């Protein structure tokens, strides 16, 4: 199931300078959420990237790269 992000800040800008964002406007906001399977795939990919980074950093420290 997908939810969609629909932010339109133009209607929430009140006054000059930093726009105000009110709780009522935040509650109406829809956010795109990928399926949990895709989220888990991404998390697994990031874990592998982190492992690779650690290995490469270690090899650089030891002068192997």
N, CA, C and O atoms as a GROMACS GRO file, in nm:
protein
  260
    1UNK      N    1   0.084  -0.118   0.000
    1UNK     CA    2   0.000   0.000   0.000
    1UNK      C    3   0.088   0.124   0.000
    1UNK      O    4   0.184   0.131   0.076
    2UNK      N    5   0.056   0.220  -0.085
    2UNK     CA    6   0.135   0.342  -0.094
    2UNK      C    7   0.055   0.461  -0.046
    2UNK      O    8  -0.063   0.477  -0.079
    3UNK      N    9   0.121   0.546   0.033
    3UNK     CA   10   0.065   0.675   0.068
    3UNK      C   11   0.148   0.778  -0.005
    3UNK      O   12   0.268   0.758  -0.026
    4UNK      N   13   0.087   0.889  -0.044
    4UNK     CA   14   0.158   0.987  -0.123
    4UNK      C   15   0.182   1.115  -0.046
    4UNK      O   16   0.097   1.161   0.030
    5UNK      N   17   0.299   1.171  -0.065
    5UNK     CA   18   0.337   1.297  -0.004
    5UNK      C   19   0.272   1.410  -0.083
    5UNK      O   20   0.294   1.424  -0.203
    6UNK      N   21   0.194   1.491  -0.016
    6UNK     CA   22   0.132   1.603  -0.085
    6UNK      C   23   0.149   1.729  -0.002
    6UNK      O   24   0.056   1.772   0.066
    7UNK      N   25   0.265   1.788  -0.009
    7UNK     CA   26   0.292   1.910   0.063
    7UNK      C   27   0.280   2.029  -0.030
    7UNK      O   28   0.338   2.031  -0.138
    8UNK      N   29   0.205   2.127   0.011
    8UNK     CA   30   0.198   2.252  -0.061
    8UNK      C   31   0.221   2.361   0.041
    8UNK      O   32   0.129   2.403   0.111
    9UNK      N   33   0.344   2.407   0.050
    9UNK     CA   34   0.379   2.504   0.154
    9UNK      C   35   0.329   2.644   0.123
    9UNK      O   36   0.320   2.726   0.213
   10UNK      N   37   0.296   2.674  -0.004
   10UNK     CA   38   0.249   2.807  -0.038
   10UNK      C   39   0.128   2.846   0.046
   10UNK      O   40   0.118   2.959   0.093
   11UNK      N   41   0.036   2.753   0.066
   11UNK     CA   42  -0.085   2.784   0.142
   11UNK      C   43  -0.057   2.793   0.292
   11UNK      O   44  -0.140   2.846   0.366
   12UNK      N   45   0.058   2.743   0.336
   12UNK     CA   46   0.088   2.747   0.479
   12UNK      C   47   0.175   2.865   0.517
   12UNK      O   48   0.204   2.885   0.635
   13UNK      N   49   0.219   2.944   0.420
   13UNK     CA   50   0.305   3.059   0.449
   13UNK      C   51   0.218   3.174   0.498
   13UNK      O   52   0.126   3.218   0.431
   14UNK      N   53   0.250   3.220   0.617
   14UNK     CA   54   0.177   3.331   0.677
   14UNK      C   55   0.279   3.432   0.728
   14UNK      O   56   0.364   3.397   0.809
   15UNK      N   57   0.271   3.554   0.682
   15UNK     CA   58   0.363   3.657   0.729
   15UNK      C   59   0.491   3.660   0.648
   15UNK      O   60   0.502   3.599   0.542
   16UNK      N   61   0.586   3.732   0.702
   16UNK     CA   62   0.714   3.752   0.634
   16UNK      C   63   0.821   3.670   0.707
   16UNK      O   64   0.813   3.652   0.829
   17UNK      N   65   0.920   3.622   0.634
   17UNK     CA   66   1.030   3.550   0.696
   17UNK      C   67   1.007   3.402   0.692
   17UNK      O   68   0.975   3.345   0.588
   18UNK      N   69   1.023   3.338   0.806
   18UNK     CA   70   1.010   3.192   0.815
   18UNK      C   71   0.862   3.156   0.813
   18UNK      O   72   0.785   3.207   0.894
   19UNK      N   73   0.822   3.068   0.721
   19UNK     CA   74   0.680   3.029   0.717
   19UNK      C   75   0.641   2.946   0.839
   19UNK      O   76   0.722   2.872   0.895
   20UNK      N   77   0.516   2.959   0.878
   20UNK     CA   78   0.463   2.880   0.989
   20UNK      C   79   0.400   2.754   0.932
   20UNK      O   80   0.337   2.756   0.827
   21UNK      N   81   0.419   2.646   1.001
   21UNK     CA   82   0.357   2.520   0.962
   21UNK      C   83   0.279   2.472   1.083
   21UNK      O   84   0.337   2.442   1.188
   22UNK      N   85   0.148   2.466   1.069
   22UNK     CA   86   0.062   2.435   1.182
   22UNK      C   87   0.031   2.286   1.188
   22UNK      O   88   0.032   2.216   1.087
   23UNK      N   89   0.003   2.238   1.310
   23UNK     CA   90  -0.024   2.097   1.333
   23UNK      C   91  -0.136   2.044   1.245
   23UNK      O   92  -0.128   1.933   1.194
   24UNK      N   93  -0.240   2.122   1.226
   24UNK     CA   94  -0.352   2.079   1.142
   24UNK      C   95  -0.307   2.052   0.999
   24UNK      O   96  -0.355   1.959   0.936
   25UNK      N   97  -0.214   2.133   0.949
   25UNK     CA   98  -0.162   2.114   0.813
   25UNK      C   99  -0.073   1.991   0.807
   25UNK      O  100  -0.072   1.918   0.707
   26UNK      N  101   0.002   1.968   0.914
   26UNK     CA  102   0.090   1.850   0.918
   26UNK      C  103   0.006   1.722   0.922
   26UNK      O  104   0.039   1.624   0.855
   27UNK      N  105  -0.101   1.723   0.998
   27UNK     CA  106  -0.187   1.605   1.010
   27UNK      C  107  -0.250   1.566   0.876
   27UNK      O  108  -0.279   1.448   0.853
   28UNK      N  109  -0.272   1.663   0.788
   28UNK     CA  110  -0.331   1.636   0.657
   28UNK      C  111  -0.230   1.584   0.556
   28UNK      O  112  -0.268   1.539   0.448
   29UNK      N  113  -0.103   1.589   0.590
   29UNK     CA  114   0.003   1.552   0.497
   29UNK      C  115   0.008   1.402   0.475
   29UNK      O  116   0.006   1.324   0.571
   30UNK      N  117   0.014   1.363   0.350
   30UNK     CA  118   0.028   1.221   0.315
   30UNK      C  119   0.173   1.198   0.272
   30UNK      O  120   0.231   1.278   0.199
   31UNK      N  121   0.230   1.089   0.319
   31UNK     CA  122   0.370   1.059   0.292
   31UNK      C  123   0.380   0.926   0.218
   31UNK      O  124   0.315   0.828   0.254
   32UNK      N  125   0.462   0.925   0.113
   32UNK     CA  126   0.484   0.803   0.036
   32UNK      C  127   0.567   0.705   0.119
   32UNK      O  128   0.678   0.737   0.161
   33UNK      N  129   0.514   0.588   0.141
   33UNK     CA  130   0.585   0.484   0.214
   33UNK      C  131   0.597   0.362   0.124
   33UNK      O  132   0.496   0.304   0.084
   34UNK      N  133   0.721   0.322   0.092
   34UNK     CA  134   0.736   0.201   0.010
   34UNK      C  135   0.693   0.077   0.090
   34UNK      O  136   0.690   0.081   0.212
   35UNK      N  137   0.660  -0.030   0.021
   35UNK     CA  138   0.623  -0.154   0.090
   35UNK      C  139   0.735  -0.198   0.184
   35UNK      O  140   0.852  -0.171   0.158
   36UNK      N  141   0.698  -0.264   0.292
   36UNK     CA  142   0.796  -0.306   0.394
   36UNK      C  143   0.904  -0.395   0.334
   36UNK      O  144   1.019  -0.390   0.378
   37UNK      N  145   0.870  -0.476   0.234
   37UNK     CA  146   0.970  -0.562   0.171
   37UNK      C  147   1.080  -0.478   0.106
   37UNK      O  148   1.198  -0.510   0.117
   38UNK      N  149   1.040  -0.371   0.040
   38UNK     CA  150   1.136  -0.282  -0.024
   38UNK      C  151   1.220  -0.208   0.081
   38UNK      O  152   1.340  -0.188   0.063
   39UNK      N  153   1.157  -0.168   0.191
   39UNK     CA  154   1.230  -0.103   0.300
   39UNK      C  155   1.335  -0.198   0.357
   39UNK      O  156   1.448  -0.158   0.385
   40UNK      N  157   1.298  -0.324   0.374
   40UNK     CA  158   1.392  -0.424   0.426
   40UNK      C  159   1.506  -0.451   0.329
   40UNK      O  160   1.621  -0.466   0.371
   41UNK      N  161   1.476  -0.456   0.199
   41UNK     CA  162   1.581  -0.473   0.098
   41UNK      C  163   1.681  -0.358   0.106
   41UNK      O  164   1.802  -0.380   0.100
   42UNK      N  165   1.630  -0.237   0.119
   42UNK     CA  166   1.715  -0.120   0.127
   42UNK      C  167   1.801  -0.126   0.254
   42UNK      O  168   1.920  -0.096   0.249
   43UNK      N  169   1.742  -0.164   0.365
   43UNK     CA  170   1.817  -0.175   0.492
   43UNK      C  171   1.929  -0.278   0.479
   43UNK      O  172   2.040  -0.255   0.526
   44UNK      N  173   1.900  -0.391   0.416
   44UNK     CA  174   2.002  -0.495   0.395
   44UNK      C  175   2.115  -0.443   0.306
   44UNK      O  176   2.232  -0.471   0.332
   45UNK      N  177   2.079  -0.369   0.202
   45UNK     CA  178   2.179  -0.311   0.112
   45UNK      C  179   2.270  -0.215   0.188
   45UNK      O  180   2.392  -0.217   0.171
   46UNK      N  181   2.212  -0.131   0.272
   46UNK     CA  182   2.289  -0.034   0.350
   46UNK      C  183   2.383  -0.107   0.447
   46UNK      O  184   2.496  -0.063   0.468
   47UNK      N  185   2.338  -0.215   0.505
   47UNK     CA  186   2.424  -0.293   0.595
   47UNK      C  187   2.547  -0.345   0.520
   47UNK      O  188   2.658  -0.340   0.572
   48UNK      N  189   2.527  -0.394   0.397
   48UNK     CA  190   2.638  -0.443   0.317
   48UNK      C  191   2.734  -0.330   0.279
   48UNK      O  192   2.855  -0.348   0.280
   49UNK      N  193   2.678  -0.213   0.247
   49UNK     CA  194   2.762  -0.096   0.214
   49UNK      C  195   2.846  -0.059   0.336
   49UNK      O  196   2.966  -0.032   0.322
   50UNK      N  197   2.785  -0.058   0.454
   50UNK     CA  198   2.859  -0.025   0.576
   50UNK      C  199   2.971  -0.125   0.603
   50UNK      O  200   3.081  -0.087   0.644
   51UNK      N  201   2.942  -0.254   0.580
   51UNK     CA  202   3.046  -0.356   0.598
   51UNK      C  203   3.162  -0.332   0.503
   51UNK      O  204   3.279  -0.339   0.542
   52UNK      N  205   3.130  -0.302   0.378
   52UNK     CA  206   3.233  -0.276   0.277
   52UNK      C  207   3.316  -0.154   0.315
   52UNK      O  208   3.439  -0.157   0.304
   53UNK      N  209   3.250  -0.048   0.360
   53UNK     CA  210   3.322   0.073   0.403
   53UNK      C  211   3.419   0.041   0.515
   53UNK      O  212   3.534   0.086   0.514
   54UNK      N  213   3.373  -0.037   0.613
   54UNK     CA  214   3.458  -0.074   0.726
   54UNK      C  215   3.580  -0.152   0.680
   54UNK      O  216   3.692  -0.126   0.724
   55UNK      N  217   3.558  -0.249   0.592
   55UNK     CA  218   3.669  -0.331   0.540
   55UNK      C  219   3.769  -0.244   0.464
   55UNK      O  220   3.889  -0.257   0.483
   56UNK      N  221   3.719  -0.157   0.379
   56UNK     CA  222   3.808  -0.071   0.300
   56UNK      C  223   3.886   0.023   0.390
   56UNK      O  224   4.006   0.041   0.371
   57UNK      N  225   3.820   0.084   0.489
   57UNK     CA  226   3.889   0.173   0.584
   57UNK      C  227   3.999   0.097   0.658
   57UNK      O  228   4.109   0.149   0.678
   58UNK      N  229   3.968  -0.026   0.700
   58UNK     CA  230   4.066  -0.108   0.773
   58UNK      C  231   4.186  -0.139   0.683
   58UNK      O  232   4.300  -0.133   0.727
   59UNK      N  233   4.159  -0.171   0.557
   59UNK     CA  234   4.266  -0.202   0.463
   59UNK      C  235   4.352  -0.079   0.437
   59UNK      O  236   4.474  -0.091   0.423
   60UNK      N  237   4.292   0.038   0.430
   60UNK     CA  238   4.368   0.161   0.409
   60UNK      C  239   4.457   0.187   0.529
   60UNK      O  240   4.574   0.222   0.513
   61UNK      N  241   4.404   0.171   0.650
   61UNK     CA  242   4.483   0.189   0.774
   61UNK      C  243   4.603   0.095   0.778
   61UNK      O  244   4.710   0.134   0.823
   62UNK      N  245   4.584  -0.028   0.732
   62UNK     CA  246   4.690  -0.127   0.736
   62UNK      C  247   4.783  -0.115   0.617
   62UNK      O  248   4.880  -0.191   0.605
   63UNK      N  249   4.755  -0.021   0.530
   63UNK     CA  250   4.842   0.000   0.412
   63UNK      C  251   4.824  -0.102   0.303
   63UNK      O  252   4.912  -0.118   0.218
   64UNK      N  253   4.714  -0.172   0.304
   64UNK     CA  254   4.689  -0.274   0.203
   64UNK      C  255   4.626  -0.216   0.078
   64UNK      O  256   4.620  -0.281  -0.026
   65UNK      N  257   4.578  -0.093   0.089
   65UNK     CA  258   4.518  -0.026  -0.027
   65UNK      C  259   4.586   0.107  -0.048
   65UNK      O  260   4.550   0.180  -0.141
   0.00000   0.00000   0.00000
